Amino acid sequence: MKLATAFSALAAVAALAAVAALAAVAALAAVAAFTTAAQAASISGLAIADAGLKAKGTLAVSSPRIAAGGAIPEVYSSYGKSVSPPLAWSKGPAGTRSYALIIEDPDAPMATPFVHWMVWNLPAGATTLAEGAVPAGARQGKLMFVGKTGYVGPRPPAGGPHHYHVQVFALDRTLDLPDGAERPALAGAMTGHVLASGELIASFQKP
């Protein structure tokens, strides 16, 4: 009788352990699914992934100071001088009337990517931006979470590196937006007018 009771107790303990293990596995799976979904949502929030800003053409975006997939020099960060980096891109297709530039960080702990710079009405004949410069006639956007118009360099918190997407868009028109317009207004004005786009992705980690 005592032996049967002992076996019953062991069986009950084993059953509880199995249930706990299954619950743990389910919890881990839920966390992984949530993380994956959050990452996907973050990446999909990038301007270049916006359905209204999709384009058939592709631009090659580069920088003489930042290698694709490489680290952004500290001078271009807010830990350094927060000066905008020199950039270059390939010529847009026929019909290009201007270019727009948006730099975003999808790794920021926010519902949408953190915007570091917006420039539009870059001349159709331009395929470069000098360090710390904006051509005459081009306009810059206001960064909603900073309250500043113009460029703000990376300043991620301690932890792993953040990835910065330098996105360039060839447009079939110039945009009737004033200096200081915010990202939703810029995206709305660009919608349906993007002929080609491309991006340079680089990273920066807190020193």
C-alpha positions as CSV (number, residue, x, y, z in Angstrom):
1,M,0.0,0.0,0.0
2,K,2.8,2.4,1.0
3,L,4.7,1.5,-2.2
4,A,1.6,2.3,-4.3
5,T,1.2,5.6,-2.5
6,A,4.9,6.4,-3.1
7,F,4.6,5.6,-6.8
8,S,1.4,7.8,-7.0
9,A,3.3,10.7,-5.4
10,L,6.2,10.3,-7.8
11,A,3.8,10.2,-10.7
12,A,2.2,13.4,-9.5
13,V,5.5,15.2,-9.1
14,A,6.6,14.0,-12.6
15,A,3.3,15.3,-14.1
16,L,3.7,18.7,-12.4
17,A,7.3,18.9,-13.6
18,A,6.2,18.1,-17.2
19,V,3.5,20.8,-17.0
20,A,6.0,23.3,-15.7
21,A,8.5,22.4,-18.5
22,L,5.8,22.8,-21.1
23,A,4.8,26.1,-19.7
24,A,8.4,27.3,-19.7
25,V,8.8,26.3,-23.3
26,A,5.6,28.0,-24.3
27,A,6.7,31.2,-22.5
28,L,10.0,31.2,-24.2
29,A,8.3,30.7,-27.6
30,A,5.9,33.6,-26.8
31,V,8.9,35.9,-25.9
32,A,10.7,34.9,-29.1
33,A,7.6,35.5,-31.2
34,F,7.0,38.8,-29.6
35,T,10.7,39.8,-30.1
36,T,10.6,38.8,-33.8
37,A,7.3,40.7,-34.3
38,A,8.7,43.8,-32.6
39,Q,11.9,43.7,-34.7
40,A,9.8,43.2,-37.9
41,A,7.5,46.1,-36.9
42,S,10.6,48.3,-36.2
43,I,12.2,47.6,-39.5
44,S,8.9,48.0,-41.4
45,G,8.7,51.5,-39.8
46,L,11.6,52.6,-41.9
47,A,10.8,55.1,-44.6
48,I,12.3,52.9,-47.3
49,A,9.9,50.1,-46.3
50,D,6.8,52.3,-46.4
51,A,4.4,51.0,-49.1
52,G,3.8,54.6,-50.4
53,L,7.5,55.2,-50.8
54,K,8.4,52.0,-52.6
55,A,10.2,52.4,-56.0
56,K,11.2,50.2,-58.9
57,G,14.6,51.9,-59.3
58,T,17.6,51.5,-57.0
59,L,20.1,54.0,-55.9
60,A,23.6,53.0,-54.6
61,V,24.3,55.0,-51.4
62,S,27.8,55.4,-49.9
63,S,30.1,57.5,-47.9
64,P,33.8,58.2,-48.1
65,R,34.0,58.0,-44.3
66,I,31.5,55.2,-43.5
67,A,31.8,51.7,-44.9
68,A,28.6,49.8,-45.6
69,G,28.0,47.6,-42.6
70,G,30.8,49.4,-40.7
71,A,31.0,51.6,-37.7
72,I,30.2,55.3,-37.9
73,P,33.1,57.5,-36.7
74,E,32.5,59.2,-33.4
75,V,32.8,62.7,-34.9
76,Y,29.4,62.2,-36.6
77,S,27.8,61.1,-33.3
78,S,26.4,63.3,-30.5
79,Y,29.3,62.0,-28.4
80,G,31.5,63.8,-30.9
81,K,30.8,66.9,-32.9
82,S,27.4,65.7,-34.3
83,V,28.4,66.9,-37.7
84,S,26.6,65.3,-40.7
85,P,28.7,62.8,-42.6
86,P,29.7,63.2,-46.3
87,L,27.4,61.1,-48.5
88,A,27.1,60.1,-52.2
89,W,24.5,58.3,-54.3
90,S,24.1,57.1,-57.8
91,K,22.2,59.2,-60.3
92,G,18.5,58.8,-60.3
93,P,16.5,57.6,-63.3
94,A,15.0,59.8,-66.0
95,G,12.4,62.1,-64.6
96,T,14.2,62.7,-61.3
97,R,13.5,66.3,-60.2
98,S,15.0,66.2,-56.6
99,Y,16.3,63.9,-53.9
100,A,15.2,63.4,-50.3
101,L,17.3,62.0,-47.5
102,I,16.2,60.4,-44.3
103,I,18.4,58.8,-41.6
104,E,16.7,56.6,-39.1
105,D,17.6,54.2,-36.2
106,P,15.1,51.3,-36.0
107,D,16.9,49.9,-32.9
108,A,15.8,52.8,-30.7
109,P,13.4,51.6,-27.9
110,M,10.4,53.3,-29.5
111,A,7.3,52.4,-31.5
112,T,8.8,54.0,-34.6
113,P,12.4,54.5,-35.8
114,F,14.2,57.5,-34.3
115,V,14.8,60.1,-37.0
116,H,18.3,61.7,-37.1
117,W,18.0,63.8,-40.2
118,M,15.6,64.7,-43.0
119,V,16.6,66.8,-46.0
120,W,14.6,67.3,-49.2
121,N,14.6,69.3,-52.4
122,L,18.3,68.3,-52.9
123,P,19.0,69.3,-56.6
124,A,18.4,66.8,-59.3
125,G,21.9,67.2,-60.5
126,A,23.4,66.5,-57.1
127,T,24.8,63.1,-56.2
128,T,26.9,64.1,-53.1
129,L,26.6,65.9,-49.8
130,A,29.7,67.4,-48.2
131,E,30.4,66.9,-44.6
132,G,28.3,69.3,-42.4
133,A,26.7,70.9,-45.5
134,V,23.3,71.3,-47.0
135,P,23.0,72.8,-50.5
136,A,21.2,76.1,-51.1
137,G,17.5,75.6,-51.7
138,A,17.3,72.3,-49.8
139,R,15.2,72.1,-46.7
140,Q,15.5,70.2,-43.4
141,G,13.0,68.6,-41.2
142,K,12.2,69.0,-37.5
143,L,13.1,66.0,-35.4
144,M,10.0,65.3,-33.3
145,F,11.7,63.8,-30.3
146,V,14.5,66.3,-30.2
147,G,12.7,69.5,-31.2
148,K,15.6,70.5,-33.5
149,T,15.6,71.2,-37.2
150,G,18.6,69.6,-38.9
151,Y,21.0,66.8,-38.2
152,V,21.4,65.1,-34.8
153,G,24.2,62.5,-34.5
154,P,23.7,59.0,-33.0
155,R,23.6,58.8,-29.2
156,P,22.5,55.3,-28.3
157,P,22.4,54.2,-24.7
158,A,24.8,51.7,-23.2
159,G,24.4,48.2,-24.7
160,G,24.8,46.8,-28.1
161,P,25.3,48.9,-31.3
162,H,22.4,50.6,-33.0
163,H,22.0,50.5,-36.8
164,Y,21.5,53.6,-38.8
165,H,19.8,53.6,-42.2
166,V,20.9,56.4,-44.5
167,Q,18.0,56.4,-47.0
168,V,18.0,58.4,-50.3
169,F,15.0,58.8,-52.5
170,A,14.9,60.1,-56.1
171,L,11.6,62.0,-56.6
172,D,9.7,63.1,-59.7
173,R,9.1,66.5,-58.2
174,T,10.3,69.0,-55.7
175,L,8.3,69.1,-52.4
176,D,6.2,72.1,-51.3
177,L,7.2,71.7,-47.6
178,P,8.7,74.4,-45.4
179,D,11.8,74.0,-43.3
180,G,10.8,72.4,-40.0
181,A,8.2,70.0,-41.4
182,E,8.1,66.7,-39.5
183,R,8.4,63.2,-40.8
184,P,4.7,62.4,-41.3
185,A,4.4,65.5,-43.5
186,L,7.6,64.5,-45.5
187,A,6.4,61.0,-46.0
188,G,3.0,62.2,-47.1
189,A,4.5,64.6,-49.6
190,M,6.8,61.9,-51.0
191,T,4.1,59.3,-51.4
192,G,3.6,58.2,-55.0
193,H,6.6,60.3,-56.2
194,V,9.5,58.0,-55.5
195,L,11.3,56.8,-58.7
196,A,14.2,55.1,-57.0
197,S,15.7,54.6,-53.5
198,G,18.6,53.1,-51.7
199,E,20.3,53.0,-48.4
200,L,23.6,52.8,-46.6
201,I,23.4,50.9,-43.2
202,A,26.1,51.4,-40.6
203,S,26.3,51.1,-36.8
204,F,27.3,53.0,-33.8
205,Q,27.8,52.0,-30.2
206,K,28.1,54.2,-27.1
207,P,31.9,54.8,-26.5
